[in-house]
């Protein structure tokens, strides 16, 4: 099987935008109204979390077998950050004590964490629904060939990245060889029951644009992906979600260096949809970084917009109805139909 072409991470390049503070400064200077002001103009008031944590999303590290061009994490094989055992234990303890119903595991490639299988098993033993944010190609590496069957045994919901239902679109964004390796994993998952109605094994795909524009309507893309993948490759799945590219990390560097950042932010601002605000994931999700620091969402995590508490010392009262930290990147989650 062909190797994936890798591009160097911003950290590996010594790029100035590898620093989250530098990213914050650039976003603070874009010609856009503060996100809080836009909410106020629509009578939506300050953005606040709800009264219950529905999802604990843990970013277990920055290591990944890919280096995708749009990656807001700047993940790659050269990244060394990994969640230590004591933070893993604190996350699992919080799941049990607060009876959080969903554990959402992300990275990097989350499966590269040495305790990934243990985390899944222990969360499932607590009765949690487990979501794995999977790049699909990881399951084709020798040390991770166990993953498809393990996912099925543990009834893990898979949310898998597939930018396009064709080699050109997917490989152009994620690296040469990614599409073929992704198909190989999808076929294995389908053979285990994933994506088939009534199996209980959820295989959801997620797609984002390859350029500085908004995704097409989700229903339109889902119908296209479903037809192409079924007819040309024999692949089935449950749902397709769309994600607006976040002006963070590698994608921010691309927009900034190509002179497209201001126009892209203006597109997001002009496409603001107040109907998306009630369903923003930051209202019901707590994001945990690899080092145990806490955030309103994974995007704030990458910009180092942290909460005062850590996973070790946080209390539920610290989080209920808290003000959510916002910046210009928040417009990506509220543009058009919103990012699901």
VOGU-3710 file (C-alpha; in Angstrom, 3 decimals, decimal comma):
1> xxxxxxxxxx> 0,000/0,000/0,000  1,403/3,425/-0,980  2,785/5,638/1,765  1,029/8,895/2,567  2,835/12,049/1,504  3,459/14,197/4,578  3,945/17,944/4,820  5,870/19,359/7,797  3,896/20,722/10,721  4,126/24,420/11,564
11> xxxxxxxxxx> 5,996/23,403/14,711  8,524/21,428/12,691  9,041/24,372/10,317  9,598/26,791/13,189  6,720/28,812/11,725  5,709/31,884/13,803  2,051/30,806/13,698  2,903/27,614/15,543  2,464/29,852/18,607  -1,210/30,129/19,708
21> xxxxxxxxxx> -0,594/33,660/21,023  0,528/34,763/17,560  -2,652/33,261/16,134  -4,727/35,109/18,730  -3,096/38,411/17,742  -3,799/37,917/14,036  -7,436/37,011/14,697  -7,809/40,012/17,008  -6,746/42,309/14,160  -9,037/41,044/11,413
31> xxxxxxxxxx> -11,676/43,574/10,253  -14,644/41,894/11,909  -16,999/42,903/14,719  -16,370/41,095/18,003  -18,394/37,892/18,072  -20,054/38,993/21,317  -21,251/42,196/19,651  -22,838/40,233/16,815  -24,666/38,030/19,317  -25,900/41,119/21,140
41> xxxxxxxxxx> -27,107/42,701/17,904  -29,392/39,710/17,396  -30,603/39,806/20,995  -28,820/36,586/21,848  -26,906/37,992/24,802  -23,642/36,586/26,136  -22,771/33,072/24,998  -23,054/30,832/28,046  -22,771/27,133/28,743  -25,784/25,166/29,852
51> xxxxxxxxxx> -26,538/23,558/33,187  -25,180/20,110/32,287  -22,096/18,666/30,614  -23,367/16,300/27,936  -20,022/15,559/26,255  -16,510/15,255/27,625  -14,217/15,755/24,659  -10,623/14,834/25,380  -7,746/15,690/23,082  -5,275/12,963/23,978
61> xxxxxxxxxx> -2,340/14,445/22,063  -0,977/15,952/18,878  0,623/12,820/17,398  -0,824/11,770/14,053  0,186/9,650/11,096  -0,996/12,447/8,774  -0,310/16,162/8,373  -3,411/17,559/6,678  -3,283/20,994/5,098  -6,328/22,330/6,968
71> xxxxxxxxxx> -5,483/20,835/10,399  -6,386/23,219/13,227  -4,357/21,068/15,647  -1,085/21,202/13,647  -0,869/17,470/14,355  1,713/15,181/12,799  4,223/12,377/13,375  6,755/14,811/14,823  4,480/16,043/17,623  5,322/14,606/21,036
81> xxxxxxxxxx> 2,442/15,850/23,204  0,547/12,948/24,772  -1,928/12,877/27,664  -0,172/11,410/30,740  -1,722/8,574/32,789  -2,797/10,795/35,675  -4,797/13,053/33,346  -6,397/10,038/31,653  -7,411/8,797/35,104  -8,824/12,207/36,041
91> xxxxxxxxxx> -10,916/12,288/32,856  -12,365/8,843/33,525  -13,025/9,775/37,138  -14,920/12,883/36,017  -17,003/10,816/33,598  -18,063/8,566/36,472  -18,621/11,227/39,145  -20,613/13,594/36,941  -22,308/10,827/34,966  -21,417/12,463/31,650
101> xxxxxxxxxx> -23,138/10,379/28,969  -20,697/10,844/26,051  -16,921/10,559/25,762  -15,573/12,090/22,535  -11,924/11,171/21,898  -9,882/13,245/19,491  -6,267/14,143/18,700  -4,072/14,044/16,521  -4,901/10,485/15,760  -6,409/9,525/19,134
111> xxxxxxxxxx> -5,778/5,836/18,519  -2,008/6,496/18,777  -2,339/7,161/22,511  -0,903/4,137/24,368  -3,979/3,916/26,623  -6,583/4,435/23,883  -8,104/0,944/24,122  -8,190/1,115/27,927  -9,936/4,502/27,819  -12,605/3,142/25,506
121> xxxxxxxxxx> -13,177/-0,005/27,553  -13,426/1,862/30,853  -15,776/4,492/29,437  -18,000/1,796/27,937  -18,025/-0,018/31,292  -19,392/3,200/32,805  -22,225/3,099/30,273  -20,866/6,000/28,200  -21,411/6,364/24,498  -17,923/6,667/22,982
131> xxxxxxxxxx> -17,080/8,650/19,854  -13,749/8,280/18,077  -12,585/11,009/15,686  -10,824/8,776/13,203  -8,757/9,665/10,132  -9,363/6,107/8,769  -5,793/5,630/7,506  -4,532/4,864/11,012  -6,255/1,449/10,856  -4,067/0,449/7,902
141> xxxxxxxxxx> -0,838/0,707/9,902  0,493/-2,607/11,261  0,196/-1,706/14,958  -3,403/-0,562/14,544  -4,921/-3,303/12,404  -6,941/-4,360/15,462  -8,979/-1,157/15,415  -11,973/-1,989/13,175  -12,884/-5,126/15,144  -12,177/-3,388/18,446
151> xxxxxxxxxx> -14,483/-0,520/17,467  -17,242/-2,976/16,656  -16,790/-4,968/19,861  -17,024/-1,787/21,946  -19,786/-0,237/19,773  -17,757/2,922/19,269  -19,330/5,587/17,087  -16,866/6,590/14,398  -16,743/10,097/12,985  -14,338/9,786/10,094
161> xxxxxxxxxx> -12,775/12,485/7,953  -13,345/12,211/4,208  -13,094/15,613/2,500  -14,257/14,324/-0,889  -15,636/11,075/-2,373  -12,756/10,946/-4,840  -8,951/10,676/-4,760  -8,210/14,166/-6,096  -10,200/16,046/-3,455  -9,193/13,893/-0,509
171> xxxxxxxxxx> -5,520/13,420/-1,376  -5,141/17,103/-2,232  -6,120/18,057/1,294  -4,841/15,126/3,346  -1,901/13,686/1,392  -1,275/11,310/-1,514  -2,611/7,832/-0,827  -5,140/8,856/1,821  -8,234/8,138/-0,266  -7,279/4,559/-1,111
181> xxxxxxxxxx> -6,296/3,793/2,484  -9,503/5,394/3,748  -11,543/3,185/1,411  -9,741/0,089/2,710  -10,741/0,936/6,281  -14,297/1,853/5,295  -14,705/-1,529/3,587  -13,511/-3,313/6,727  -15,914/-1,314/8,879  -18,805/-2,024/6,517
191> xxxxxxxxxx> -18,003/-5,744/6,642  -18,342/-5,599/10,441  -21,756/-3,934/10,174  -20,778/-0,287/10,411  -22,958/2,063/8,390  -25,730/-0,485/7,854  -29,219/0,449/9,136  -30,197/-1,380/12,303  -26,677/-2,576/13,147  -26,214/-0,056/15,958
201> xxxxxxxxxx> -22,709/0,597/14,644  -22,559/4,234/13,618  -20,210/5,322/10,862  -20,527/9,033/10,204  -18,350/10,920/7,760  -17,266/14,529/8,033  -16,283/16,758/5,117  -14,839/20,226/4,870  -14,120/22,421/1,837  -10,768/22,291/0,089
211> xxxxxxxxxx> -10,682/26,087/-0,360  -11,664/29,331/1,425  -15,397/28,993/0,989  -18,343/27,581/2,917  -19,436/23,964/2,602  -22,321/23,191/0,319  -25,589/22,362/2,114  -25,150/19,229/4,175  -28,089/17,393/2,578  -26,667/18,050/-0,891
221> xxxxxxxxxx> -23,216/16,783/0,018  -24,563/13,762/1,860  -26,610/12,715/-1,163  -23,552/13,074/-3,421  -21,203/11,204/-1,078  -23,796/8,445/-0,594  -24,311/7,956/-4,332  -20,646/8,077/-5,353  -19,345/5,929/-2,516  -22,054/3,298/-2,990
231> xxxxxxxxxx> -22,017/3,102/-6,770  -18,283/3,391/-7,377  -16,810/1,803/-4,256  -19,577/-0,174/-2,518  -19,307/1,916/0,678  -22,239/2,759/2,965  -22,398/5,123/5,940  -24,972/6,630/8,301  -24,633/10,399/8,032  -22,331/13,012/6,566
241> xxxxxxxxxx> -21,544/16,128/8,574  -20,079/19,333/7,192  -17,374/21,386/8,851  -16,424/24,935/7,959  -12,653/25,308/7,856  -11,394/26,973/11,022  -9,016/29,931/10,602  -6,622/28,364/13,111  -3,103/26,937/12,878  -2,240/25,583/9,388
251> xxxxxxxxxx> -5,348/26,939/7,740  -4,807/30,340/9,346  -1,224/30,333/8,092  -2,421/29,478/4,576  -5,059/32,233/4,586  -2,676/34,801/6,048  0,186/34,046/3,676  -2,047/33,916/0,592  -3,706/37,250/1,446  -7,141/35,664/1,812
261> xxxxxxxxxx> -7,651/35,921/5,565  -9,665/39,162/5,678  -11,932/38,029/2,837  -12,495/34,647/4,454  -13,388/36,185/7,815  -15,726/38,613/6,065  -17,419/35,666/4,355  -17,949/34,019/7,733  -19,279/37,235/9,291  -21,653/37,926/6,412
271> xxxxxxxxxx> -22,926/34,347/6,619  -23,681/34,529/10,360  -26,870/32,605/11,114  -28,451/33,337/14,516  -30,385/30,059/14,361  -27,128/28,121/14,837  -26,302/29,649/18,221  -28,649/27,550/20,349  -27,028/24,342/19,118  -23,355/25,303/19,482
281> xxxxxxxxxx> -21,407/22,420/20,967  -19,585/24,677/23,424  -22,837/25,004/25,378  -22,851/21,342/26,380  -19,256/20,165/25,846  -16,202/20,368/28,063  -12,912/20,119/26,172  -9,845/18,685/27,915  -6,327/19,244/26,605  -3,592/16,613/26,688
291> xxxxxxxxxx> -2,106/18,335/29,755  -5,402/18,517/31,676  -6,242/22,133/31,000  -9,875/22,868/30,212  -11,507/24,748/27,345  -14,941/25,576/25,980  -14,181/23,696/22,762  -11,363/22,037/20,844  -10,905/25,167/18,716  -10,381/27,378/21,775
301> xxxxxxxxxx> -7,952/24,732/22,976  -5,755/25,212/19,913  -5,751/28,985/20,480  -4,872/28,498/24,152  -8,084/30,201/25,314  -8,187/28,180/28,521  -10,553/28,149/31,484  -8,996/28,890/34,893  -9,492/25,341/36,147  -7,876/22,022/35,228
311> xxxxxxxxxx> -9,377/18,541/35,051  -7,831/17,866/38,479  -9,375/20,758/40,432  -12,563/21,678/38,530  -15,988/21,506/40,148  -19,333/21,333/38,396  -20,247/24,744/39,806  -17,234/26,205/37,964  -18,759/25,195/34,639  -22,513/25,647/34,918
321> xxxxxxxxxx> -23,737/28,768/33,099  -20,159/29,953/32,574  -19,347/32,611/30,006  -17,806/31,049/26,906  -14,658/32,645/25,535  -15,099/33,836/21,959  -13,033/35,355/19,151  -13,264/35,789/15,390  -12,901/32,059/14,713  -16,322/31,514/16,332
331> xxxxxxxxxx> -17,947/32,858/13,174  -16,955/29,581/11,464  -19,324/27,636/13,724  -22,241/29,988/13,020  -21,861/30,602/9,280  -24,770/29,526/7,054  -26,109/26,210/8,421  -23,321/26,024/10,997  -20,699/23,353/11,506  -22,125/20,111/12,829
//
